[in-house]
Amino acid sequence: MRSITIDVAIIGGGPGGTEAAQWAARKGLSVAVISNSPPGGRAFWSSLLPSKIWLHTAHRWEQIRHAPFDGITIPRQFNASTMPERISRTSQQQSEQLWETLQQLGIQWINGTATLTAPGEISVEGENQAPLRVQARAVIIASGSLPRFTPDIRPDMERIIAPRLMTRLRTLPRTLIMIGGGVTGTEYATVFAELGVNVTVVTDQPQLLPRLDPEVSHAVEDYFRTAKGIHIRTNTPVKAVKRNGDAVTVTLANNETLTAEMAFIAIGRVVDLKFATSEILNLLAPSGTVVELHNGMATALDGVYAIGDVTGGPMMVNRARWQARMAVEQIAGQVKHPEPAALTEAVFTHPPVARIHHPVRAATGEPCERYSLNFQGNLAARLHDMPAGKLVLSVSKKDGQILEASAFGPHAPEIIGVIQLAINHGISWSELRRIPLPHPTAAEILTAAG
């Protein structure tokens, strides 16, 4: 068996794995990425990137549809059959750009399926190539996650679809039932609605986007109902989904049935644990659900680290990239005990949604002052025709630090990004509000008088 020796071996070529590779290479470490998909992984080729292309297209289409209200006349026609080619082209472009960056840094890319057999020992098997053994001083697991399905709630690849099937969708249904009200379900519900589909969202949760502040979530639901015509049914578990000819029947837990031309399944994701032998998995993921972290990004095995979705939620690219950097700094001996960071969770609907919480103090239950702000007097929001937005914060009564925040409205992720800096650098709410931000911007909601 062929063998190579490396400083850092990374299992997984998605955003987390490639971030770790670049971070390690820039610190002078020799690096190999092992992946059975092209650079960018599932995020580039089947999940995140395709969803953002659909979101961008739907947003532009909605702008075109409303153009006459701004005194602009544009021929209006949307052709969904062009989307697969656009998605494929963009995925290829992003992947090639990432590949070029990795090559410039001297990072080895190994095509194949990796199996961690012992700390620092990986076997790689690939189609039409001899087995390879990789020996590494440190291993970073970045295997990602997969869509969650059940025996009675699963895609049929035609009428019952899921995120990965959006890469080849060429025609839109007239009606669609979205099963799931999390990030993916909410984003794609707005995509279909903005493109003229009659959408019903069914979720077993008490609100859309369960991690969001309830007041903000209710504002999101109200806006989606009134402005986008989306039907939303919360506290409504789904028992099964079945195709009946050219229609789909969704059976609810109470045996009520809903019918549409298509159903879309977005009921969550499960971590990909197919990266190791069963003996190793029993040590890394004794629960059988996620890889457990013990100190920073370190696992129960010496020299083995884990980042991204495989460590559980929230499953976000920025979280995976932050963990990647911390893992490399632990491997390089620059950080022994990484401090947890506050990270923005973003939902790229139109308008977008975002939230953040203090990584330690938000869950302590310490006394807080609650602030609920709206965009009604914000000129930027008015120009976007979206004054219905909202920002809700919880601020410590003890020292004025922001412990939680949720926002819905124009540029919500960027607004929460400012709060991210404040939380991570100990800037109080009163200090953040002291100096006005540029006018007219949506971020002025943070510093407006009152």
C-alpha positions in Angstrom: 0.0 0.0 0.0 1.3 3.5 -0.9 1.9 5.8 2.0 2.4 9.5 2.6 3.3 11.4 5.8 1.9 14.8 6.5 1.5 17.4 9.3 -2.2 17.8 9.0 -4.7 15.5 7.2 -8.2 16.8 6.8 -11.2 14.6 6.1 -13.7 16.6 4.0 -13.3 19.2 1.3 -16.2 21.6 2.2 -16.0 25.1 3.6 -14.7 24.0 7.0 -12.1 21.5 5.7 -10.7 23.9 3.0 -10.6 26.7 5.6 -8.6 24.5 7.9 -6.3 23.6 5.0 -5.6 27.2 4.1 -5.1 28.3 7.7 -2.7 25.4 8.4 -0.7 25.9 5.1 -0.2 29.6 5.9 1.3 28.6 9.2 3.9 26.5 7.4 2.3 23.1 8.0 2.2 20.4 5.3 -1.5 19.7 4.6 -3.5 17.1 2.7 -7.3 17.3 2.1 -9.1 14.0 1.5 -12.5 14.3 -0.2 -14.7 12.2 -2.5 -16.2 15.3 -4.1 -14.6 18.3 -5.8 -13.4 21.3 -3.7 -16.3 22.9 -1.9 -18.0 19.7 -1.1 -21.8 19.3 -0.7 -22.0 23.0 0.1 -20.9 24.0 -3.3 -22.5 21.3 -5.3 -25.8 20.3 -3.8 -26.9 22.4 -0.8 -25.7 25.9 0.2 -24.5 27.4 -3.1 -27.5 26.2 -5.2 -29.9 27.6 -2.5 -28.2 31.0 -2.7 -28.5 31.1 -6.5 -32.2 30.3 -6.2 -32.6 33.0 -3.5 -30.8 35.6 -5.6 -32.8 34.8 -8.7 -36.1 34.9 -6.9 -35.2 38.2 -5.3 -34.3 39.7 -8.6 -37.5 38.4 -10.1 -39.5 40.0 -7.3 -37.7 43.3 -8.0 -38.6 43.0 -11.7 -42.2 42.3 -10.9 -42.4 45.4 -8.7 -40.5 47.6 -11.1 -43.5 49.4 -12.5 -44.2 50.8 -9.1 -40.8 52.6 -9.3 -41.6 54.0 -12.8 -39.5 51.3 -14.5 -41.0 49.1 -17.3 -39.3 45.7 -18.0 -40.5 42.7 -20.0 -41.3 40.1 -17.3 -40.8 36.4 -18.0 -39.0 33.8 -15.8 -37.6 30.6 -17.3 -36.8 28.0 -14.7 -35.2 25.7 -17.3 -32.1 27.8 -17.3 -31.4 27.3 -13.6 -29.6 23.9 -13.6 -27.0 25.3 -16.1 -26.5 28.4 -14.1 -26.1 26.5 -10.8 -23.6 24.1 -12.4 -21.6 26.9 -14.0 -21.4 28.9 -10.7 -20.5 25.8 -8.7 -17.7 25.0 -11.2 -16.4 28.5 -11.1 -16.3 28.6 -7.3 -14.8 25.2 -7.0 -12.1 26.0 -9.6 -11.2 29.3 -7.8 -10.9 27.4 -4.5 -8.8 24.7 -6.2 -6.4 27.3 -7.5 -6.0 28.9 -4.0 -5.3 25.4 -2.5 -2.7 24.7 -5.2 -1.0 28.0 -4.7 -0.6 27.2 -1.0 0.9 23.8 -1.8 -2.0 21.8 -0.3 -2.3 18.2 -1.5 -5.8 17.2 -2.7 -6.5 13.4 -2.4 -9.6 12.1 -4.2 -11.1 9.2 -2.4 -13.1 8.0 0.6 -11.2 8.4 3.9 -11.5 6.0 6.8 -9.9 7.0 10.1 -8.4 3.7 11.4 -6.4 5.0 14.4 -5.2 8.4 15.7 -3.0 9.8 12.8 -3.8 6.9 10.5 -6.2 7.2 7.5 -6.8 4.7 4.7 -8.1 6.2 1.4 -9.8 4.2 -1.3 -10.8 5.7 -4.6 -12.2 4.5 -7.9 -9.5 3.3 -10.3 -6.7 4.0 -7.9 -4.6 1.9 -5.5 -5.4 2.2 -1.8 -3.4 4.9 0.1 -2.3 5.2 3.7 -2.0 8.7 5.1 -0.1 9.2 8.3 -0.5 12.6 10.0 0.6 14.3 13.1 -2.9 15.7 13.4 -6.2 14.9 11.8 -9.1 17.3 11.4 -12.6 15.7 10.8 -14.8 17.9 8.6 -17.1 15.4 7.1 -20.2 17.6 7.2 -23.8 16.6 7.3 -26.6 15.0 5.2 -30.3 15.8 4.7 -32.5 14.0 7.2 -35.3 11.8 6.0 -37.6 9.2 7.5 -39.0 6.0 5.9 -42.4 7.8 5.4 -40.9 11.3 4.6 -38.4 11.0 1.8 -38.0 12.3 -1.7 -39.0 10.4 -4.9 -36.7 12.6 -7.0 -39.6 14.0 -9.1 -42.7 15.2 -7.2 -41.3 14.9 -3.7 -38.1 16.9 -3.7 -35.3 18.0 -1.3 -32.5 20.6 -1.4 -30.1 18.6 -3.5 -32.7 18.1 -6.2 -32.9 21.9 -6.7 -29.7 21.6 -8.8 -31.8 20.1 -11.6 -35.3 21.5 -11.2 -36.4 22.9 -14.6 -40.1 23.5 -14.1 -42.0 25.1 -11.2 -45.2 23.6 -9.7 -48.3 25.7 -9.2 -48.6 24.5 -5.6 -46.1 23.2 -3.1 -46.1 22.0 0.5 -42.9 22.8 2.4 -42.3 20.3 5.1 -40.1 22.0 7.7 -39.8 25.6 9.0 -36.1 25.8 9.7 -33.5 27.8 7.8 -33.7 25.7 4.6 -37.5 25.3 4.6 -38.0 29.0 5.2 -35.5 30.1 2.5 -36.9 27.9 -0.1 -40.5 28.7 0.8 -39.8 32.3 -0.1 -38.0 31.3 -3.3 -41.1 29.4 -4.6 -43.5 32.1 -3.4 -41.6 34.9 -5.0 -41.6 32.9 -8.3 -45.3 32.6 -8.2 -45.9 29.2 -6.5 -48.7 28.8 -4.0 -46.7 27.7 -0.9 -47.9 26.1 2.3 -45.3 25.6 5.1 -46.0 22.9 7.6 -43.8 22.6 10.7 -44.1 20.7 14.0 -42.4 23.7 15.8 -44.5 26.5 17.5 -42.9 29.1 15.1 -40.8 29.5 12.0 -37.1 29.5 12.7 -37.3 28.0 16.2 -34.0 29.6 17.4 -35.2 33.1 16.6 -36.7 35.4 19.3 -40.5 34.7 19.2 -41.4 38.4 18.7 -39.2 38.5 15.6 -40.4 35.2 14.3 -44.0 36.4 14.5 -43.0 39.5 12.5 -41.4 37.2 9.9 -44.5 35.0 9.8 -46.9 38.0 9.4 -44.8 39.5 6.6 -44.5 36.2 4.7 -48.3 35.7 5.0 -49.3 39.3 3.9 -46.5 40.2 1.5 -45.7 36.8 -0.1 -48.9 34.9 0.3 -47.3 32.0 2.1 -49.6 29.8 4.2 -47.9 28.9 7.5 -49.1 26.1 9.8 -47.1 25.7 13.0 -47.5 23.0 15.6 -48.4 20.6 12.8 -46.3 17.4 12.7 -46.2 15.5 9.4 -46.7 11.7 9.5 -46.1 10.8 5.8 -45.8 12.1 2.3 -46.8 10.1 -0.8 -47.0 10.7 -4.5 -50.3 10.1 -6.2 -49.8 10.4 -10.0 -49.3 14.1 -10.7 -50.0 15.2 -7.1 -48.5 14.7 -3.7 -50.5 14.0 -0.5 -49.1 15.0 2.9 -50.6 13.3 5.8 -50.5 15.1 9.1 -50.2 13.6 12.6 -53.9 14.2 13.1 -54.6 12.3 9.9 -55.7 15.4 8.0 -54.3 15.5 4.4 -52.9 18.2 2.3 -52.5 18.0 -1.5 -50.2 19.9 -3.9 -48.3 19.4 -7.1 -45.0 19.0 -5.2 -43.7 18.6 -1.7 -40.3 19.8 -0.5 -38.7 18.0 2.5 -36.5 20.2 4.8 -36.8 18.5 8.2 -33.2 18.9 9.2 -29.8 17.4 8.7 -27.8 14.6 10.4 -24.0 14.5 10.7 -22.0 12.3 8.4 -20.2 9.7 10.5 -19.0 7.5 7.7 -15.4 8.7 8.2 -14.0 6.1 10.6 -14.1 2.4 11.7 -16.8 1.4 14.2 -14.2 1.2 16.9 -13.0 4.7 16.4 -16.5 6.0 16.1 -17.5 4.5 19.4 -14.7 6.7 21.0 -15.4 9.9 19.0 -19.2 9.8 18.9 -20.4 7.6 21.7 -23.9 9.0 21.3 -23.9 7.9 17.7 -25.2 11.3 16.6 -22.3 13.9 16.8 -18.5 13.9 17.3 -18.0 15.2 20.9 -15.5 17.9 21.6 -13.6 18.0 24.9 -11.2 21.0 24.8 -11.8 23.5 22.0 -11.9 21.4 18.8 -10.1 18.4 20.3 -11.8 15.0 20.5 -11.4 12.0 22.8 -8.5 10.8 20.7 -5.1 12.5 20.9 -4.3 14.4 17.7 -7.8 14.2 16.3 -9.9 17.3 16.0 -13.4 17.9 14.6 -15.1 21.0 13.1 -18.3 22.0 11.4 -21.6 20.1 11.1 -20.1 16.9 12.3 -19.9 18.5 15.8 -23.6 19.3 15.8 -25.5 22.5 15.4 -26.0 25.2 14.5 -24.8 24.1 11.2 -23.3 27.2 9.6 -20.4 27.9 7.3 -19.0 30.7 9.5 -19.1 28.4 12.6 -17.3 25.7 10.6 -14.7 28.2 9.5 -14.2 29.6 13.0 -13.8 26.1 14.4 -11.3 25.3 11.5 -9.1 28.3 12.6 -9.2 27.3 16.2 -8.4 23.7 15.5 -5.3 24.7 13.5 -4.2 27.1 16.2 -4.5 24.3 18.7 -2.5 22.0 16.5 0.2 24.7 16.0 0.4 25.2 19.8 -0.8 28.9 19.5 -4.0 28.3 21.5 -4.5 25.7 24.2 -8.0 26.4 25.3 -10.0 28.4 22.6 -12.6 30.7 24.0 -16.1 30.2 22.6 -17.2 32.9 20.1 -20.5 34.6 19.4 -21.4 33.9 15.7 -24.2 35.3 13.5 -26.8 32.9 12.3 -28.3 34.2 9.0 -31.3 33.3 6.9 -31.2 34.8 3.5 -34.8 35.3 2.8 -36.0 38.6 1.4 -35.8 40.5 3.6 -33.2 38.5 5.6 -33.3 37.3 9.2 -30.4 36.9 11.6 -29.7 36.2 15.3 -26.8 35.9 17.7 -26.3 35.0 21.4 -23.5 35.3 23.9 -21.8 31.9 23.9 -21.7 31.6 27.7 -23.9 34.2 29.4 -27.0 33.9 27.2 -28.0 30.7 28.9 -27.3 31.7 32.5 -30.6 33.4 33.1 -29.1 36.6 34.4 -31.5 39.7 34.6 -31.8 41.5 31.3 -33.4 44.6 29.8 -35.3 43.8 26.6 -35.3 46.3 23.7 -37.7 46.0 20.8 -36.8 48.4 17.9 -38.5 48.7 14.5 -37.6 50.1 11.1 -40.5 52.4 10.6 -38.5 55.6 10.8 -35.5 54.1 8.9 -35.1 55.7 5.5 -33.1 52.8 4.0 -35.9 50.4 5.0 -38.4 52.8 3.5 -36.4 52.8 0.2 -36.4 49.0 0.2 -40.2 49.2 0.8 -39.7 47.1 4.0 -40.5 49.2 7.1 -42.0 46.2 8.8 -38.6 44.9 10.1 -37.7 44.5 13.8 -34.7 44.2 16.0 -35.0 42.7 19.5 -32.1 42.6 22.0 -31.6 41.3 25.5 -29.1 43.5 27.4 -27.5 42.5 30.8 -28.7 44.8 33.6 -25.4 44.2 35.3 -22.9 45.6 32.8 -24.9 46.5 29.7 -23.5 43.7 27.5 -25.7 42.4 24.7 -26.5 38.7 25.5 -28.9 38.0 22.6 -30.3 39.7 19.5 -32.6 38.8 16.6 -33.3 40.9 13.5 -35.6 40.8 10.5 -35.4 43.4 7.8 -33.0 44.8 5.2 -29.4 43.9 5.8 -30.3 42.0 9.0 -27.1 39.8 8.9 -24.9 42.9 8.6 -26.7 44.5 11.5 -26.3 41.5 13.7 -22.6 41.3 12.4 -22.0 44.7 14.2 -23.5 43.2 17.3 -21.2 40.1 16.9 -18.2 42.4 17.1 -19.7 44.1 20.2 -20.3 40.8 22.0 -16.9 39.3 21.2 -15.0 42.5 22.2 -17.0 43.5 25.3 -18.6 46.6 23.8 -21.7 47.5 25.8 -25.1 48.4 24.2 -24.7 52.0 25.4 -21.2 52.3 23.9 -22.4 50.8 20.6 -25.2 53.3 20.3 -23.1 56.3 21.2 -21.8 57.2 17.7 -24.3 57.4 14.8 -23.8 55.2 11.8 -23.9 56.4 8.1 -27.2 57.7 6.7 -29.2 56.3 5.1 -28.4 52.7 6.1 -30.5 49.9 7.7 -27.8 49.7 10.4 -28.9 53.1 11.8 -31.5 51.1 13.8 -28.6 50.4 16.2 -27.7 54.1 16.8 -31.0 56.0 16.2 -32.0 58.4 18.9 -34.7 57.2 21.3 
